Amino acid sequence: MDKSLKDKKIIASKLEATVRMGKSGVTVALVEEIKAQIKNKGMVKVKLLGTRREETKQIAAELAERCNAELVDVRGNTVSLFKKDG
């Protein structure tokens, strides 16, 4: 059974960020690390360090697309990505 978006947000709220994006922004190494963690854990939280609030949603959407993941939640400078269903 697929988890609903609400269920995914609840799961995400209990997790700590395990990946941090620094001054270099979205790099190949960052994308590969996120993909690896999603493959192993099914979900990852990414802390976007040094970003302005208006940039956060744009970066979150880019990460979701490049990592072939579902964007579950954006809270402050933290992004939650889930393995896509199917």
C-alpha positions in Angstrom: 0.0 0.0 0.0 1.3 3.4 -0.9 1.9 5.9 1.8 -0.2 9.1 1.6 1.5 12.5 1.5 0.3 13.1 5.1 1.9 9.8 6.3 5.2 10.8 4.5 5.2 14.2 6.2 4.7 12.6 9.6 7.7 10.2 9.0 9.8 13.1 7.7 9.0 15.2 10.8 10.7 12.6 13.0 13.9 12.4 11.0 17.1 14.4 11.4 18.7 15.9 8.3 21.4 13.6 7.1 22.7 15.6 4.1 23.8 19.2 4.0 24.1 21.4 1.0 26.8 24.0 1.5 28.0 27.1 -0.4 28.7 25.0 -3.6 25.0 24.5 -4.1 23.6 21.6 -6.0 26.6 19.6 -7.1 26.9 16.1 -8.8 28.3 14.8 -5.5 25.3 16.1 -3.5 22.9 14.6 -6.0 24.7 11.2 -5.9 24.7 11.2 -2.1 20.9 12.0 -2.0 20.2 9.2 -4.5 22.2 6.7 -2.5 20.4 7.6 0.7 17.0 7.4 -0.9 17.9 4.0 -2.4 19.0 2.7 1.0 16.5 4.4 3.3 13.6 5.3 1.1 13.7 8.9 2.3 16.2 11.7 3.1 16.2 15.1 4.7 18.5 17.7 3.3 19.5 20.9 5.1 20.1 23.8 2.7 22.8 25.9 4.4 23.3 29.5 3.3 20.2 29.8 1.1 17.6 32.6 1.1 14.0 31.6 1.9 12.9 32.4 -1.7 15.6 30.1 -3.1 14.6 27.1 -1.0 11.6 25.9 -2.9 13.4 26.3 -6.2 16.4 24.3 -5.0 14.0 21.6 -3.5 12.3 21.2 -6.8 15.6 20.9 -8.6 16.9 18.3 -6.1 13.6 16.2 -6.5 13.9 16.3 -10.2 17.6 15.5 -10.4 17.3 12.7 -7.8 14.1 11.2 -9.3 12.4 11.7 -5.9 9.1 13.0 -4.6 9.3 16.3 -2.8 7.4 15.7 0.4 8.0 18.8 2.5 9.9 22.0 2.8 10.2 23.5 6.2 12.5 26.5 6.6 15.7 25.5 5.0 15.1 21.7 5.3 13.8 19.6 2.4 12.3 16.1 2.7 12.6 13.8 -0.3 10.9 10.4 -0.6 11.6 7.6 -3.0 9.0 7.8 -5.9 6.3 5.2 -5.9 6.5 2.8 -8.8 
